[in-house]
């Protein structure tokens, strides 16, 4: 069974600022991956930069590497280890 976390917060692109976002993270055998929905401009900047951060409503930061973008959705790989990621949602 794959564990999934759904959350709201912000997507922060390196040089662009941030926008509200909703995201889902799935824990798989080779790490955590997910999908974020946010404003197109911030998604585009995150994809172009090759790195971004999700910020939880509690203020915890999660580093991600964008993979593919479609409309207002961006898939990503989480760059944090599982223990660090678990603390973000404890």
MIBABA-279857 format. One line per 10 residues: number of its first residue (from 1); for each residue x, y, z of C-alpha. Coordinates in Angstrom, 3 decimals. Each point is the difference from the previous one (the first is absolute). Layout:
! MIBABA-279857
NUM	X/Y/Z ~ ...
! end
This chain:
! MIBABA-279857
1	0.000/0.000/0.000 ~ 1.332/3.429/-0.963 ~ -0.327/2.691/2.656 ~ -1.322/3.322/-1.305 ~ -0.066/3.441/1.620 ~ -2.268/2.782/-1.262 ~ 0.669/3.538/1.165 ~ -0.384/3.692/-0.736 ~ 2.594/2.725/0.243 ~ 2.170/1.882/-2.471
11	2.269/-0.735/-2.926 ~ 3.133/2.132/0.153 ~ 2.132/0.398/-3.114 ~ 3.558/1.236/0.509 ~ -0.117/3.458/-1.605 ~ -3.712/0.473/-0.527 ~ -1.731/0.031/3.343 ~ -2.765/-2.361/1.035 ~ -3.631/-0.875/-0.600 ~ -2.584/-2.022/1.890
21	0.099/-3.660/-0.885 ~ -1.556/-3.348/0.720 ~ 2.186/-3.052/-0.241 ~ 0.095/-3.749/0.391 ~ 3.071/-2.017/0.943 ~ 0.250/-3.771/-0.480 ~ 2.622/-2.110/1.748 ~ 1.332/-2.597/-2.436 ~ 2.780/-2.570/0.343 ~ 2.555/2.279/-1.689
31	-0.986/3.238/1.773 ~ -2.855/2.467/0.148 ~ -1.661/1.527/-3.058 ~ -3.030/2.186/-0.422 ~ -2.084/2.539/-1.823 ~ -0.609/3.655/0.799 ~ -2.717/2.334/-1.319 ~ 0.666/3.712/0.055 ~ 0.131/3.148/-2.128 ~ 1.399/-0.546/-3.476
41	2.711/2.675/0.309 ~ 1.495/-1.540/3.149 ~ -0.224/-3.527/-1.425 ~ 1.790/1.178/-3.143 ~ 2.768/1.682/2.006 ~ 0.445/-3.062/2.218 ~ 0.272/-2.275/-3.042 ~ 2.494/2.325/-1.712 ~ 2.148/0.294/3.144 ~ 0.053/-3.761/0.505
51	-0.558/0.380/3.726 ~ -2.658/1.464/2.299 ~ -1.422/-0.276/3.502 ~ -3.393/-0.945/1.316 ~ -0.870/1.808/3.216 ~ -2.559/-1.658/2.248 ~ -2.677/1.934/1.878 ~ 2.121/-0.607/3.116 ~ 2.922/1.791/-1.680 ~ 2.177/-3.034/-0.710
61	1.990/-0.002/-3.252 ~ 0.284/-3.008/-2.326 ~ 2.577/0.126/-2.800 ~ -1.218/-1.451/-3.315 ~ 1.345/-0.619/-3.499 ~ -2.676/0.718/-2.647 ~ -0.507/-2.738/-2.593 ~ -2.864/0.704/-2.404 ~ -2.554/2.771/-0.350 ~ -3.495/-0.196/-1.468
71	-2.423/2.910/0.321 ~ -0.082/1.111/3.630 ~ 1.664/-3.209/1.247 ~ 3.630/-0.868/0.553 ~ 1.346/-3.423/0.917 ~ 3.091/-0.123/2.175 ~ 2.473/-2.110/1.953 ~ 0.533/0.868/3.667 ~ 3.663/0.725/0.784 ~ -0.390/-0.557/3.761
81	0.481/-3.411/1.606 ~ -3.052/-1.781/1.379 ~ 0.771/0.772/3.662 ~ 0.288/3.735/-0.718 ~ -3.174/-0.068/-2.070 ~ -1.897/-1.812/2.755 ~ 0.945/2.754/2.475 ~ -1.609/2.555/-2.333 ~ -3.376/-1.641/0.590 ~ 0.345/-1.156/3.622
! end
